[in-house]
Amino acid sequence: MLIDLICLFRLKKMSTPSGSQSPLSQASQAQLQTLSRSPSPQLESSNNSIPIEIEDIEVIEIEKDGAEAGSKRKLTSAVWKELKRVRFNGTVQAKCNYCGKKLSATSSNGTKHLHTHLKGCVQRKIKLNGKTLAQVSLRFGRTDAAAVMVENYTFDQETARKELSSMIVLHEYPLSIVDHVGFQRFVGALQPLFRIGTRNTIRSDIMAQYEVERKKAIEYMAGIQSRVAITSDLWTSDNQKRGYMAITTHFIDESWTLRNIIMRIIYVPAPHTAEVISEELYESLVEWNLDEKISSLTLDNCTTNDAVIPYLVRNIGKHKLMNEGKLLHMHCSAHILNLIVKDGLEELKNAIENIRDSVAYWTATPKRIEKFEEIAKFVKVDTKIKIGLDCRTRWNSTFIMLNTVLPYKPAFIRASRVDRQYTSLPSEEEWKFAEKVVGRLKLFYDITKLFSGTDYVTANIYFTRIAKIRKQIRQWSTCGVPLVEAMSANMIAKFDKYWTDIQGLMGIATLLDPRCKATVLLILL
């Protein structure tokens, strides 16, 4: 009999989609109703050991204008707004819309027990009050006085997901970190209730959080009263070979704190003409409502960027800019210094070639690196700072290489005796020349780092540092070392080319600094 009932249950599920049942299905229902009215002892004994869910096939919802089954009387109690009357095995019951629990719904029982259920229904409280099933627990913390305190803590899945997205963005972790088994085990040990999403879920969370923060930043920028300085840089990605442009705004807020916000990092299609660059810049300024608040635009020194300024002035309007746009273009000071030093190092590239070859030889393979470190320890050279090969197109990396290599001079001399294949040992004159070059390039390196700062104002220190560089370069021209004098000549030519680009606005910033009065400015000039 039990097997027949299971077969009939499966036949019940095979009803036709249109709602009309086949003769076999109708016969099965009739036999099933007969079995439900007169169950056999074998079926009852089987149910004691193997429970079978047949509840769904007996439930028939009753929703006839709120009237009770078999009655024309309307259901007036408020509970029926949150409960449904259903028939189960011939008995009318009330089913909760929130938790699905079924209670007696006969007229003789009244509705008091239904009211009681609704008051204590957890799912109803969650939906009406906006709460979650998060369990409140205790956690230990510390006050400002380093005292241990105990506080309530409620785990929230959404908050944890936001913090995970923020962590990935802050530390630039790959999205695949959520797929790492070790990370999943670690999170499970910290909070077993936390469900780690896929990388697509994390990507969606990051983009949603970005849009929220972007809207907040735009609204904040719309309310500031001061003008803003814009900096922009365009570069080509090494792996994708595509051009990208970063746009950053700098301003002083109402509490006189220097702040900066990255507005956009966008793909710029080729060719990177002045029209394309100016259009991207103008759209970004309009989107952030900064087209009427811009004070200056700092760009690298190239002819394309020089041609961008007239386009922006025409699109924004001269009447909206300071001094009709004459103060809009600000040349990048760090880039000017880079061009000056690069021209000067052209005279020195052959003089430091043996040092560059020596570094390349001893950093070519891991075995050579280990051997060189052993030699350095033997001659008692501190090996905390490792030697590294420079990039020929970046003068600051050449300075770092020379500055790092000089303390290793005894190690290179000892290595030439140990390894006969090493034949590029610099001469004593080349070591002395490298020391002179490092001493002179350090001035440019320190000032470049100073100009590149983002947490402090640099306009007031720009003028004095440029004057110091001009003074030093002209002193080098009479130092008596031919190579250094040739380097100085190239630097002076490049320096004089960009000296006229220093605007009066920079001089005013120096005058406003209490440490630099007008007398100091006259002496510098």
C-alpha positions as CSV (number, residue, x, y, z in Angstrom):
1,M,0.0,0.0,0.0
2,L,2.9,2.4,0.8
3,I,4.3,1.9,-2.7
4,D,1.0,2.6,-4.2
5,L,0.7,5.8,-2.3
6,I,4.1,7.0,-3.5
7,C,3.3,6.1,-7.1
8,L,0.0,8.0,-6.8
9,F,1.9,11.0,-5.4
10,R,4.2,11.1,-8.4
11,L,1.3,10.7,-10.8
12,K,-0.3,13.7,-9.1
13,K,2.7,15.8,-10.0
14,M,2.4,14.8,-13.7
15,S,-0.8,16.8,-14.3
16,T,-1.0,18.7,-17.6
17,P,0.2,22.3,-17.8
18,S,-3.2,23.7,-18.9
19,G,-4.8,22.7,-15.6
20,S,-7.0,19.9,-17.0
21,Q,-6.0,16.5,-15.7
22,S,-5.8,13.3,-17.6
23,P,-8.1,10.3,-16.8
24,L,-5.2,8.6,-15.1
25,S,-4.5,11.6,-12.9
26,Q,-8.2,11.9,-11.9
27,A,-8.3,8.2,-11.1
28,S,-5.2,8.6,-9.0
29,Q,-6.7,11.5,-7.0
30,A,-9.8,9.5,-6.3
31,Q,-7.8,6.6,-5.1
32,L,-5.7,8.9,-3.0
33,Q,-8.7,10.5,-1.4
34,T,-10.0,7.0,-0.6
35,L,-6.8,6.1,1.0
36,S,-6.7,9.3,3.1
37,R,-10.3,8.6,4.4
38,S,-9.6,5.0,5.3
39,P,-5.9,4.5,6.0
40,S,-4.7,0.9,6.4
41,P,-2.9,-0.4,9.5
42,Q,0.2,-1.1,7.3
43,L,0.3,2.6,6.2
44,E,0.1,3.8,9.8
45,S,2.9,1.6,10.9
46,S,5.0,2.6,8.0
47,N,4.5,6.3,8.8
48,N,5.8,5.8,12.2
49,S,9.2,4.9,10.8
50,I,9.4,6.8,7.5
51,P,7.7,10.2,7.5
52,I,6.4,11.2,4.0
53,E,5.5,14.8,3.2
54,I,2.1,14.9,1.5
55,E,1.1,18.3,2.8
56,D,1.4,20.3,-0.4
57,I,-1.0,18.1,-2.4
58,E,-3.8,18.6,0.1
59,V,-3.6,22.4,0.5
60,I,-6.2,24.4,-1.3
61,E,-6.2,28.2,-0.7
62,I,-9.6,29.8,-0.1
63,E,-9.7,33.5,-1.2
64,K,-13.3,34.3,-2.1
65,D,-13.7,38.0,-1.3
66,G,-12.7,37.3,2.3
67,A,-15.7,35.1,3.0
68,E,-15.4,32.1,5.2
69,A,-15.6,28.7,3.4
70,G,-19.2,27.5,3.2
71,S,-20.5,30.9,4.6
72,K,-21.5,34.2,3.2
73,R,-20.2,36.1,6.2
74,K,-17.3,38.5,5.6
75,L,-14.1,38.1,7.6
76,T,-13.9,41.3,9.6
77,S,-10.9,40.6,11.8
78,A,-7.6,42.5,11.1
79,V,-5.6,39.3,11.3
80,W,-6.8,38.2,7.9
81,K,-4.8,40.9,6.3
82,E,-1.7,39.0,7.3
83,L,-3.0,35.4,7.3
84,K,-4.6,33.2,4.5
85,R,-7.4,30.7,5.0
86,V,-6.4,27.3,3.5
87,R,-7.9,23.9,3.6
88,F,-5.7,21.0,4.7
89,N,-7.0,17.4,4.8
90,G,-10.6,18.7,5.0
91,T,-9.8,21.2,7.8
92,V,-9.8,25.0,7.4
93,Q,-6.6,26.5,8.7
94,A,-4.9,29.9,8.8
95,K,-1.5,30.2,7.2
96,C,0.9,33.0,8.2
97,N,2.1,35.2,5.3
98,Y,5.5,35.7,7.0
99,C,6.6,32.4,8.4
100,G,4.1,30.0,6.7
101,K,3.0,28.4,10.0
102,K,-0.6,27.0,10.0
103,L,-3.0,27.5,12.8
104,S,-6.6,26.5,13.4
105,A,-9.1,28.7,11.7
106,T,-12.5,27.3,12.6
107,S,-15.2,29.8,13.8
108,S,-15.4,28.2,17.3
109,N,-11.7,28.9,18.1
110,G,-11.9,32.7,17.4
111,T,-9.0,34.8,16.5
112,K,-7.2,35.5,19.8
113,H,-4.6,32.8,19.1
114,L,-4.0,34.3,15.7
115,H,-3.3,37.7,17.2
116,T,-0.9,36.1,19.7
117,H,1.0,34.4,16.9
118,L,1.4,37.7,14.9
119,K,2.7,39.5,17.9
120,G,5.4,36.9,18.4
121,C,6.2,36.1,14.8
122,V,9.9,36.7,14.2
123,Q,9.7,37.0,10.4
124,R,6.9,39.6,10.8
125,K,9.1,41.7,13.1
126,I,12.0,41.5,10.6
127,K,9.9,42.7,7.7
128,L,8.0,45.4,9.5
129,N,10.9,46.8,11.5
130,G,13.7,46.4,8.9
131,K,15.7,44.2,11.3
132,T,17.9,41.2,10.5
133,L,18.5,37.9,12.0
134,A,21.9,39.0,13.2
135,Q,22.7,37.7,16.6
136,V,24.0,40.2,19.2
137,S,27.2,39.1,20.9
138,L,29.9,40.6,23.1
139,R,33.3,41.7,22.0
140,F,36.3,43.2,23.8
141,G,37.8,46.5,23.0
142,R,40.0,49.2,24.5
143,T,39.3,52.8,25.4
144,D,41.6,55.8,24.8
145,A,43.0,55.2,28.2
146,A,43.9,51.6,27.2
147,A,41.3,50.2,29.5
148,V,39.5,46.9,28.5
149,M,35.8,47.3,27.8
150,V,33.0,45.0,26.8
151,E,30.5,46.1,24.2
152,N,27.6,44.7,22.2
153,Y,28.4,43.6,18.7
154,T,26.0,42.6,16.0
155,F,27.2,40.9,12.8
156,D,25.8,42.4,9.6
157,Q,26.4,40.7,6.3
158,E,26.1,43.9,4.2
159,T,28.5,45.9,6.4
160,A,31.0,43.1,6.2
161,R,30.8,43.0,2.4
162,K,31.4,46.8,2.2
163,E,34.4,46.5,4.4
164,L,35.8,43.6,2.3
165,S,35.4,45.8,-0.9
166,S,37.0,48.7,0.8
167,M,40.0,46.5,1.9
168,I,40.5,45.3,-1.7
169,V,40.5,48.8,-3.0
170,L,42.6,50.3,-0.3
171,H,45.4,47.8,-0.5
172,E,45.0,47.0,-4.3
173,Y,44.3,43.3,-3.7
174,P,43.2,41.3,-6.7
175,L,39.6,40.4,-7.0
176,S,40.6,36.7,-7.0
177,I,41.4,36.9,-3.3
178,V,37.9,35.8,-2.6
179,D,38.6,32.6,-4.4
180,H,41.8,31.8,-2.4
181,V,41.2,28.8,-0.1
182,G,43.5,30.2,2.6
183,F,41.5,33.5,2.7
184,Q,38.2,31.6,2.8
185,R,39.4,29.5,5.7
186,F,40.7,32.6,7.5
187,V,37.4,34.4,7.1
188,G,35.5,31.3,8.2
189,A,37.5,31.1,11.4
190,L,36.8,34.8,12.2
191,Q,33.1,34.8,11.4
192,P,31.4,31.6,10.2
193,L,28.2,33.5,9.3
194,F,29.9,35.6,6.7
195,R,29.2,34.5,3.1
196,I,32.0,35.5,0.8
197,G,30.7,36.4,-2.7
198,T,32.3,35.7,-6.0
199,R,34.7,38.1,-7.7
200,N,31.8,39.3,-9.8
201,T,29.9,40.1,-6.7
202,I,32.8,42.0,-5.2
203,R,33.3,43.9,-8.5
204,S,29.7,45.0,-8.4
205,D,30.0,46.0,-4.7
206,I,33.1,48.1,-5.5
207,M,31.4,49.8,-8.5
208,A,28.3,50.5,-6.4
209,Q,30.4,52.0,-3.6
210,Y,32.4,54.0,-6.1
211,E,29.2,55.6,-7.5
212,V,28.1,56.5,-4.0
213,E,31.4,58.1,-3.0
214,R,31.6,59.9,-6.4
215,K,28.2,61.5,-5.9
216,K,29.2,62.5,-2.4
217,A,32.4,64.1,-3.7
218,I,30.6,66.0,-6.5
219,E,28.0,67.3,-4.0
220,Y,30.8,68.4,-1.7
221,M,32.7,70.1,-4.5
222,A,29.6,72.0,-5.5
223,G,29.4,73.6,-2.1
224,I,33.0,74.8,-1.7
225,Q,33.5,78.6,-2.1
226,S,37.2,78.7,-3.1
227,R,38.7,78.1,-6.5
228,V,40.5,74.8,-7.3
229,A,43.7,73.9,-9.0
230,I,43.6,71.0,-11.5
231,T,46.5,68.7,-12.3
232,S,46.5,66.2,-15.2
233,D,48.9,63.6,-16.4
234,L,48.7,61.4,-19.6
235,W,50.5,58.1,-19.9
236,T,50.5,54.9,-22.0
237,S,49.9,51.6,-20.3
238,D,52.8,49.2,-20.8
239,N,50.8,46.0,-21.1
240,Q,47.7,47.4,-22.9
241,K,49.4,50.0,-25.0
242,R,46.5,52.4,-24.4
243,G,46.5,56.0,-23.2
244,Y,45.0,57.0,-19.9
245,M,44.6,60.4,-18.2
246,A,44.3,61.1,-14.5
247,I,42.7,64.3,-13.4
248,T,43.1,65.6,-9.8
249,T,41.7,68.6,-8.1
250,H,43.5,70.4,-5.2
251,F,41.8,73.0,-2.9
252,I,41.8,74.4,0.6
253,D,38.6,73.6,2.5
254,E,36.7,75.8,5.0
255,S,39.0,74.7,7.8
256,W,42.1,75.8,5.8
257,T,43.2,72.2,5.2
258,L,44.9,71.3,1.9
259,R,42.9,68.5,0.2
260,N,42.9,66.7,-3.1
261,I,40.5,64.4,-4.9
262,I,41.1,62.2,-7.9
263,M,38.3,63.2,-10.2
264,R,38.7,60.7,-13.0
265,I,41.1,58.1,-14.5
266,I,39.9,57.7,-18.0
267,Y,40.9,56.1,-21.3
268,V,41.8,58.6,-24.0
269,P,41.5,57.2,-27.5
270,A,44.4,57.8,-29.9
271,P,45.6,60.1,-31.4
272,H,46.3,62.2,-28.3
273,T,45.8,65.5,-30.0
274,A,45.1,68.8,-28.3
275,E,41.4,68.7,-29.3
276,V,41.0,65.2,-27.7
277,I,42.7,66.1,-24.5
278,S,41.0,69.4,-24.1
279,E,37.6,67.8,-24.7
280,E,38.1,65.2,-22.0
281,L,39.3,67.8,-19.5
282,Y,36.4,70.1,-20.2
283,E,33.8,67.3,-19.9
284,S,35.3,66.4,-16.5
285,L,35.2,70.0,-15.3
286,V,31.6,70.4,-16.3
287,E,30.6,67.0,-14.8
288,W,32.1,68.1,-11.4
289,N,30.7,71.7,-11.7
290,L,34.3,73.1,-11.6
291,D,34.4,74.9,-14.9
292,E,33.7,78.2,-13.2
293,K,35.9,77.5,-10.2
294,I,39.2,76.5,-11.8
295,S,42.2,78.7,-11.0
296,S,45.0,76.9,-12.8
297,L,45.8,73.8,-14.8
298,T,49.1,72.1,-14.3
299,L,50.4,70.0,-17.3
300,D,53.6,68.5,-18.4
301,N,55.8,70.5,-20.8
302,C,55.1,69.6,-24.4
303,T,53.7,71.3,-27.4
304,T,50.4,69.3,-27.3
305,N,49.7,70.4,-23.8
306,D,50.5,74.0,-24.7
307,A,47.9,73.8,-27.4
308,V,45.2,72.5,-25.0
309,I,45.0,75.8,-23.1
310,P,43.4,77.9,-25.9
311,Y,40.7,75.3,-26.4
312,L,39.8,75.3,-22.7
313,V,39.8,79.1,-22.5
314,R,37.5,79.2,-25.4
315,N,35.1,76.5,-24.0
316,I,35.0,77.8,-20.5
317,G,35.0,81.5,-21.3
318,K,37.5,84.2,-20.5
319,H,35.2,86.0,-18.1
320,K,35.0,82.9,-15.8
321,L,38.8,82.6,-15.4
322,M,41.3,84.7,-13.4
323,N,42.8,87.5,-15.4
324,E,40.9,86.2,-18.5
325,G,42.7,82.9,-18.6
326,K,46.3,84.3,-18.6
327,L,47.1,82.5,-15.3
328,L,45.4,79.2,-16.3
329,H,48.4,77.3,-17.6
330,M,50.9,76.2,-14.9
331,H,54.0,74.3,-16.1
332,C,54.9,71.3,-14.0
333,S,58.0,72.2,-11.9
334,A,59.1,68.6,-11.4
335,H,58.9,68.0,-15.1
336,I,61.0,71.1,-15.8
337,L,63.7,69.8,-13.4
338,N,63.5,66.4,-15.1
339,L,64.2,68.0,-18.5
340,I,67.1,70.1,-17.1
341,V,68.9,67.2,-15.5
342,K,68.3,64.8,-18.4
343,D,70.1,67.3,-20.7
344,G,72.9,67.6,-18.2
345,L,73.4,63.9,-17.9
346,E,73.9,63.5,-21.6
347,E,77.5,64.6,-21.0
348,L,78.0,62.0,-18.3
349,K,76.6,58.9,-19.8
350,N,80.0,57.6,-20.9
351,A,81.7,58.5,-17.7
352,I,79.4,56.3,-15.5
353,E,79.1,53.5,-18.0
354,N,81.5,51.2,-16.1
355,I,79.5,51.7,-13.0
356,R,76.3,50.8,-14.8
357,D,78.0,47.7,-16.4
358,S,79.2,46.6,-12.9
359,V,75.8,46.8,-11.4
360,A,74.3,44.9,-14.4
361,Y,76.9,42.2,-14.1
362,W,76.4,41.5,-10.4
363,T,72.6,41.6,-10.5
364,A,72.2,39.4,-13.6
365,T,71.6,36.1,-11.8
366,P,70.6,35.1,-8.3
367,K,73.9,33.2,-7.9
368,R,75.9,36.4,-8.7
369,I,73.8,38.4,-6.3
370,E,74.5,35.9,-3.4
371,K,78.2,35.8,-4.3
372,F,78.4,39.7,-4.3
373,E,76.7,39.9,-1.0
374,E,79.2,37.4,0.5
375,I,82.0,39.6,-0.8
376,A,80.4,42.7,0.6
377,K,80.1,41.1,4.0
378,F,83.7,40.0,3.8
379,V,84.9,43.6,3.4
380,K,82.4,44.7,6.0
381,V,80.1,46.7,3.8
382,D,76.5,47.2,5.0
383,T,74.2,45.3,2.7
384,K,70.9,46.5,4.0
385,I,70.4,48.7,0.9
386,K,70.6,46.5,-2.3
387,I,72.2,47.7,-5.5
388,G,70.0,48.0,-8.5
389,L,70.3,48.9,-12.2
390,D,68.9,52.3,-13.2
391,C,66.5,53.2,-16.0
392,R,68.4,55.2,-18.6
393,T,65.5,57.5,-19.4
394,R,64.9,58.5,-15.7
395,W,67.6,60.6,-14.1
396,N,66.3,60.0,-10.6
397,S,66.9,56.3,-10.9
398,T,70.4,57.0,-12.1
399,F,71.0,59.2,-9.0
400,I,69.6,56.4,-6.8
401,M,71.9,53.8,-8.5
402,L,75.0,56.0,-8.0
403,N,74.1,56.9,-4.5
404,T,73.6,53.2,-3.6
405,V,76.7,51.9,-5.4
406,L,79.3,54.3,-3.8
407,P,79.3,52.6,-0.4
408,Y,80.0,49.3,-2.2
409,K,83.2,50.5,-3.8
410,P,85.4,48.1,-1.6
411,A,83.2,45.2,-2.6
412,F,83.6,45.9,-6.3
413,I,87.4,46.1,-5.9
414,R,87.4,42.8,-4.0
415,A,85.1,41.2,-6.6
416,S,87.4,42.0,-9.5
417,R,90.0,39.8,-7.7
418,V,87.7,37.0,-7.0
419,D,85.9,36.8,-10.4
420,R,88.1,37.1,-13.4
421,Q,85.1,37.4,-15.7
422,Y,84.2,40.7,-14.1
423,T,86.2,43.2,-16.3
424,S,84.2,46.5,-15.9
425,L,85.6,47.7,-12.6
426,P,85.5,51.6,-12.6
427,S,88.8,53.4,-12.3
428,E,89.6,55.6,-9.3
429,E,88.9,58.7,-11.4
430,E,85.5,57.4,-12.3
431,W,84.7,56.7,-8.6
432,K,85.6,60.3,-7.7
433,F,83.6,61.7,-10.6
434,A,80.6,59.6,-9.5
435,E,80.9,61.2,-6.0
436,K,80.8,64.7,-7.5
437,V,77.8,63.9,-9.7
438,V,75.9,62.4,-6.8
439,G,76.6,65.5,-4.7
440,R,75.2,67.8,-7.4
441,L,72.2,65.7,-8.4
442,K,71.1,65.4,-4.8
443,L,70.0,69.1,-4.9
444,F,67.7,68.3,-7.8
445,Y,66.5,65.0,-6.2
446,D,65.6,66.7,-2.9
447,I,63.8,69.6,-4.6
448,T,61.9,67.3,-6.9
449,K,60.6,65.3,-4.0
450,L,59.7,68.6,-2.3
451,F,57.7,69.8,-5.3
452,S,56.0,66.4,-5.6
453,G,54.4,66.6,-2.2
454,T,50.6,66.4,-1.9
455,D,50.1,67.0,1.8
456,Y,51.4,70.5,2.0
457,V,51.4,73.7,-0.1
458,T,54.3,74.1,-2.5
459,A,53.6,77.4,-4.2
460,N,55.3,79.4,-1.5
461,I,58.6,77.4,-1.7
462,Y,58.7,77.1,-5.5
463,F,60.4,80.5,-6.1
464,T,63.2,80.2,-3.6
465,R,64.1,76.7,-4.6
466,I,64.3,77.6,-8.3
467,A,66.6,80.5,-7.5
468,K,68.8,78.1,-5.5
469,I,69.1,75.8,-8.4
470,R,70.0,78.6,-10.8
471,K,72.7,79.8,-8.4
472,Q,74.2,76.3,-8.1
473,I,74.2,75.6,-11.9
474,R,76.1,78.8,-12.6
475,Q,78.7,77.9,-9.9
476,W,79.2,74.5,-11.5
477,S,80.1,76.2,-14.8
478,T,83.4,77.4,-13.2
479,C,84.3,74.4,-11.0
480,G,87.3,73.3,-13.2
481,V,86.0,69.8,-14.1
482,P,85.4,69.7,-17.9
483,L,82.5,67.2,-17.8
484,V,80.7,69.0,-15.0
485,E,81.2,72.4,-16.8
486,A,79.7,70.8,-19.9
487,M,76.8,69.4,-17.9
488,S,76.3,72.9,-16.4
489,A,76.2,74.5,-19.8
490,N,73.4,72.2,-21.0
491,M,71.4,72.7,-17.8
492,I,71.7,76.5,-18.1
493,A,70.4,76.5,-21.6
494,K,67.3,74.4,-20.6
495,F,66.8,76.4,-17.4
496,D,66.7,79.7,-19.2
497,K,64.2,78.3,-21.7
498,Y,61.7,77.6,-18.9
499,W,62.6,80.5,-16.6
500,T,60.3,82.8,-18.4
501,D,57.4,80.4,-17.8
502,I,57.5,81.2,-14.0
503,Q,54.4,83.3,-13.5
504,G,54.0,86.3,-11.2
505,L,51.4,84.3,-9.3
506,M,54.3,82.2,-7.9
507,G,56.1,85.3,-6.7
508,I,53.0,86.5,-5.0
509,A,52.7,83.2,-3.1
510,T,56.3,83.7,-1.9
511,L,55.5,87.2,-0.7
512,L,52.5,86.0,1.3
513,D,54.8,83.6,3.2
514,P,55.9,85.5,6.4
515,R,59.3,83.9,6.1
516,C,59.9,85.5,2.6
517,K,59.5,89.2,2.5
518,A,59.9,91.5,-0.5
519,T,63.6,92.1,0.4
520,V,64.3,88.4,0.0
521,L,62.5,88.4,-3.3
522,L,64.6,91.3,-4.6
523,I,67.8,89.6,-3.5
524,L,66.8,86.4,-5.4
525,L,66.1,88.3,-8.5
